[in-house]
Amino acid sequence: MAKKTITYKEAYEEMEQLIRNIESNEYDVDELTEIVKKVNSLILVCKDKLRKTEEEIEKIISEIED
């Protein structure tokens, strides 16, 4: 079964929701480590997508300037 690729928007929204839930103490201590790991993985997804987008934009600009 193929894993669904998450979009930047989906990752960001999920991360925001998890953080809101953490801030409102919706998770108990036993869940917190896994939730923080999930938030970290979503941050990495967002950073990777932003980096790739920046590289693509720089490449397009470079092609335009040539």
Buried (B, 14 or more C-beta within 10 A) or exposed (E): EEEEEBEBEEBBEBBEEBBEEBEEEEBEEEEEEEBBEEBEEBEEBBEEBEEEEEEEEEEEEEEEEE
